[in-house]
Amino acid sequence: MTNNFGFDEGDAEESSPRDMDEQLRRFRKELGSSSKGYVPDTIALEALIPYCLDKQLFQDALNFSTVLTEFQPFSSDAWLWKGVALSNLERYDEALESYDRAFSLNPTDTEIQLNRADVFVERGEFSKAWTIYESLLGMFPDDEEALYGKALLLGRLNRLDEAINLLKYLQKSEERGLDATAELAYCYDQKNDYSKAFELYQQCIDADPFDATHWFNAGVVLCHQQQFYKAIEYYDMAVTIKVDFAAAWYNLGNSYSTLGRMLEAISAYEHALEFERNDFAFWHNLGSAYHETNQPEKAIDSFKQALAMEPGHFESLYGLAASYDGLGKIQEAIEHYLDAEKIKPDDADLLYAIADAYYSIQDILEALRYYKRALEINPDDPDGVFDYAATLYEKSYFSEAVKWFEQFITLRPDNFEGYYYLAKTLIMLDEKSEAVIQLRKALQINPEIRNDLRKDIGLLPVTPLPDWFFQKVEE
């Protein structure tokens, strides 16, 4: 939003920041305890409201400008200031009403029009904003604020080359040059020209090294280039300059997480939540990090916070279920797994997790049902194939188990377990000669199983195998 009201610390003594802060406290108190017949010092308010807007005290600015419009209903400045406050509080419909009132009182004020255009952009009414910019530029072709607003709108419309041309022109501007460079960097980032984008953000940092946003944006570009170690340095600088920069803490956490440095990621996410507790993604990623570091209780709390904001979020439900699973609370895990299944019934990994959970509580039939569903979606998952085959074997569905152990061998011919368990299944079907062949293959891959072979096979619930069987296996 356009809100550079330029309060000058070098103005008269009565306009010093210390005096303005004192005025601010006085008016807050007066408005809080004012009674009928209260008449404010409107001249003081006219100085105080721009000060509040500059300091981003938007609720104060709204309160004071509302009072000023009541006592000076024909002041276009009062209505403009009220609109700016409302815009920054994201009360866009009311902001437009204030800007329209200001415009009716002073239709030649370009600042009012520029602020109206800002609101239209925020509301997605791009054609209305475009009309304003074109109208202003038709009258004032060199109006840098209108040119800058038009460039930003071109970027929103994904007309990046046109935006770039306009921003390059504005780089020469004394007032908007640095802003234009930052927006130019963003356009190149959108065009996936990350080297150029980073170069421009670095120019912004060189020009204003204490602007945390420049460091943050450069970090984002570095992440796009997969340069996570370097990105961490830039995010670190952003939060050093602006300790309450929640988004920078969050991105710092993501960078640490990508590098597998989960404890540092957790610390960064926790810092982000100190300053912004109502961001769903912060809670979800913190929950994931706790889950990765085997802290299921904390993961559960974090995922619950995320789900309070986004009740139908699949990944959070899945993470919550997996965390209960990790705690051994299988029934709770299944409950949340099934909630996640309602959202994505064809997610093979989820179905596999549900199958494992049912297996844990020895509900073998349900486990088999979910293993089969997972394999219908992803038939070449060797782990899923093996677990399904092993569960069929456990349930004594030996003929079906043979087919799936053979499928596992096709997928993983270098894994001895496929041949070994296939052999045991064949023994249960009294197909001893074929079992000998499969056991020989298992021994070729892993000779160490020879030591316990007779004992393990001897535990099968069949008539004891004759010596010739083991002799043929060990030939």
N, C-alpha and C positions, 0 to 999 in steps of 0.2 A: 504494500500500500504506500501511496505517496504521503509521507508525513515528516518531511524535513522542514521543520518550522524555524530552525536556525536560531535558537535562543543563544544569545551572545553573552558570554561571561564577562566581557569587557564593557557592557553597557553601564548605565548609571548605577550608582551604589545601591539604589533600592532594587535593582534587578539582579543583584549578585545571587549565585546559587544558594548561599546561606540564607539570604533573605527570602528567596523563593521557597525554600524548604520550610521556613517558619510560617510563611503565608499558607503553604499547603496544610500544615498541621492545624492552623487557625481555622481555615475554611472547612476542613473535615469535621472539626469540633462544632463549628457554627451550624453546618448543615445537619449534623446529627442531633442537635438539640434545638433547632429553629422552631419557632412557634408562628402562629398566624400573625401576619403583619410584618414578618421579617423582610428586610430590604438589604440585599448584599451590596458589597462594594464592587460594582460592575467593572470599573476601571482595573481594579486589582485582578478580577477574574479574567479579563482580557489578556493580561500578562501571564497568568498562572496556567491557563488551559494549554497554550502551546508548549509551555515548560513540561507539563505532564505528558503531553504527546511525545516530546523528545525523549523523556525518561521512560517511555513505554508504560506509564501508569494509566492505562486506558480506562479502567473503571472510574478512577478519579476524574479523568478528562470528561467522561460521559456525564458523571454527576454534575460537575461544574458547568459544562456546556448546556445541559438541560435547564439548569437554573438561569443561565444567561439568556437562553432563548425565551424563557418565560418573561423576563424583564426587558429584553431587547428583541422582540419577535421580528423586527425588520433588519436585523444584522445578518448579512450573508456570511460573515466570518463565523458567527456563533453556530449557524446551521452547518457550515463546512466542518468545523471542528467536531461537532456532534457526529456528523457522518463518518469522519475519520476514526473516532473512538469506536463507533458501532462496527465499522468495517474490521478493525483489528480485533474486535470481540466476536467476529464471524456472525454478526447479526445483520446479514446483507440486505434483507428486505427493508428493515428500518433505516439502514444506512442510505439506501437509494431514496427513501422518502426525504431524509434530511438534505441529501445533495440536490434533489429536485427543488426543494424549498429554497436552498441557497441559490440555485441557478435562476429561479424565477425572480429573485431579488437582484441578481448581478449576472446577467446572461453573457457578459463579455469576459468573465473570469475564467481563464483557461485551466487554472488549478482545479476548479470544481469539476470541469469536464474530464480532466485526467483521472480524478478520483472516481467519478462515475464509471469510466472505462475500466478501472481496476476492479470494481465490483462486478461488472458484467463478465470480465474474464474469470473471476472466482466462481461465478455462477454457471460458467460454461456457455454463456451467451456471447460467443465470439463475434458474431456478425454485428451486434450492437456496439461492441467495443471497437471493432474495425471502422464502423461508420464515424465514430467520434474522432478517432485518430486521423482518418482521411479528411474530415471536415476541418480539424485544427490545422493540419499540414497544408490544406488548401489555402488557408488564410495566412499561416505562419510557417513557411517551408523549412525554416531553420530552427524551429522549436525543438530543442534537444530532448525535453521530457516527452513530447509526443513521439519523436523519432525512437526514443528508447522504449517507450511503451509498445510501439508498433513492432519493434524488433523482438521484444519478449513474446508478443502475440504470435508473430511468425514462427517462433520456436515452438510455441504450444500447438500450432497448426502443423507442425512437422515440415514446415517450409524452411528447412535449415540453411540451404544455400543463400536464400534471400535474407534470412536473419543474419547470417555471417557477413554478408556484404554491408549491411546497415551497421552492424556492430563494429566492423573495421573502421568505418567512417567515424563512428562515435568515440573510438579510442583516442582521437585527437582532442576530444572535449576536456576542458579543465574540470568541469563538474562531474561528468559522467564517464570519463575515460577509464577509471579503474573498474567501475561497475560493468562497463562494456567489455573489458578484458575478461572479467570473471564469467560473464554470460557467453562470450565467445568460446571460452574453454568448455563450458557446458555443451554448447552446440557441437564442438568437435568430439566430445565424449559421446554424444548421441549418435554421431556418425562413425563411431568406433575408431576414430583416429586418436588413440590414447596418447601417443607420443606428443602430438601437437597440443592436446588438452592439458597434459601435465606441464608442458613447457609454459603455457599461458597461466596456469594456476601458480607456477613457480614465480612468474613475473609479478603476480598479485602479492605473493608472499614477500618478495623482495621490496615491493612498494609499500606494503603495510604488514610488517612481520608480526604485529600483535592482533591481527584479525583471525580469530580461531576458525572462522568459516572457510577461509582460504586453505588452511592446513587440512581441515576436514575434507574438503572437496578434492584436494590433491591425493589424499589417502584413498578416497573412493576410486579415483582413476588408477591408482597403483594396484588396487584389488582387481580391477578389471583386467589388468596386465598380469595377474597372478603373482605380483610382487608383494607378498604378504608381510615379509619381514620389514621391508622398507615402509609399507603402509602403517605398520605398528608405530614406527618412529613419528609419522605425521599425525596419527590419531593421538599419540602421547602428547605431542606438542599442543594439539587442539585443546585437550582437557587440562593441560598445564595453564594455558592462557585463560580458559573458561571452564572452571572446575565443574560447573553445573550443566555442561554440554552433554545431555543425555544421549543424543544420537551418536556422538563421537565415542562415548563409553560403550555403547551397544556395538558399533562397528569394530571397535577395538576387541571386544569379546568375540565377535565373529571371526576376526583374523586369527586370534589365538586358537580358537576352536578348529579352524581349518588346518592349522599347523599341529593339531593334536595336543596343544598345551592347555589342557582342560581346566586346571586349577586357576591359571591366570585368566582364562575365559570367564570362569565363575566370578572371580573378583571384579572383572570389568562389568559383567551383567549386573552384579549387585550394586555397583556404583551407579549404573544407569538408572536402576530402580529407586535409588535414593532421591533422584530428581524428577522422575516420571514414573509413577506407580500404575498408571492406567494404560500402559501400552502393552497390548496383547503379545506382540512378538518378543518383547523383553522377557516376559514370564515364560513363554514357550521355550525359548532358547536356553534360559537358565535351567528349566526342567530337564531339557535334553542333556545339558552339561552335567547336571547332578546324576542323571541316569548313567551317563558314560563313565562317571567316576565312582559308580557303585554306592551312591547315596540315595537309596530309593525313597526314604521318608521325606527328604527335602525335595526330591523330584516330584513326589505325589503332591506336596503342598504347592509347588510352582505350577504344575499342570492344572491343578484345580483353579488357581488364580486365572490362568489363561482361559480355561473353559468358562469361567464366570463371565468373561468378556466376549468369548466366541464359542457358545455352547456346542455348535456343530462342527468344530474344527477336527478333522480326521486325525491329523498327526498328533494333536494333543491328547485325544482319546486313546490313540494307540500307545503313546508314551505313558499315559496314566496306567493303562492296563498292564503294560510291560513292567512298570515299576512295582505294581502290586504282585505281579508274577515273580519278580526278583525277591520280594519279601516272603514269598511262599504263601501269600494270601490268594490262592488260586481261584476261589469262587468269586472274589471281588474282581480279580483279573478277567475272568470269563465274562462277567457282567459288562465290563467296559469294552472288552474286545467285541462283544456282540453289538454294543452301541455303535462302535466304529464300523462294524460290518453293515449296518443299516445305511451308512453313508457311502461306503465303497464295497459292495458285495463281491466284487470280482478282483480284489487285491490279493494276489497269491501269497505274499509274505504274511499278510494278516491271517488268512485262512490257515496257513501253516502254523502260525503262532497259536491260533485257537485249537488246532489239532493237538499240538504239544501240551497245551493246558489241560485239555480233556484227558490226554494220556496220563498226565501227572496225577489225576484223581481216579485213574483206572476206569474211566468211562470209555472203554475201548471202541465200542461201536460208533460213538460220536467222533472219537479221534479218527477212526477210519473214514468216516463220512467227510470230514474236513480235509484230511490228507488227499482224498480222491478229488475233491473240488479244487484244491490248490493245484494238483497235477493236471487237471483238465485245462487250466489256464497256462501253466508253465510245465509242460511234460518233460522238459530236459533239465530239470533241477535235480542234480544227483542226490543231494541230501534228502530232498522230499521223496524221491523214488526209494531210497534205501529205508527211510523211516516207515514209509507205507508198507514196503515188503516185510520189514521186521515186525510191524504190528500185525499184519496178516498172519505171519508165522506164529506169533504169540497167541493169536486167536484160533490157531489150528486150521486156517484156510490155506493149506499147503500148496494145492495146485495153483491157486491164484498167486501165492507168494513166489513160486518158481518163475512166473512170467515177469514179475517186477524185479526179482534179483537179476534175472537175465538182462533186463533193461538197464539196471544199474551197471552191470559189467560192460554193456555197450557204451555207456557214458563215461565210465571210469575203469578202463581195462587194466590200469596199473595199480588198482586198489585190491589188496588181497581179501578184504572182508567180503566183497561180492561173491567170490568163488567159495570162500569158506562157509558163508551162510547158505549159499545155494546148495552146497554139499550136504549140510545138515538138514535142509528141507527135503532133499532127495532121499536121504536116509529115512526120514519120516514117511516117505511115500514108497519105501522098500525098493528104491532104484539104486542099489549099492554100486553097481559097475560105473554108472554115470557119476555117482558121488565120489568114487576113487579118482576119476579124471579131474574133477573140480578141486579136490583137496591137493592133488599134485600141483595144479596151477597156483593155488594159494601158497604152497611151500616154496615154489620157485621165486615168488615175489617176496615172501617173508619167511625165511627158514627158521626163525626163532620160535614160531608157533609149534614146531616139532616137539618141543619139550613137554608141552601140556596137551598135546593132541589126543592121546589115548584117554587121558583122564576126562577131558572136556567132552569128547564124543561118547565116552562111557556113561555120561550123565543123562544122555537122551532117553526118553521114556519108550525104549524099544527093546526087543530081545537083544542081549549082549552080542556084539559083533564078533565074528570069528577072527582068529589071528591072521588068516590069509588076507582079510580086508586091509589090516594095517600094514602087512608086509607089502602088498601091492602099492599102497599109498607111498611107502617109504623107499620103494625100489629106485 
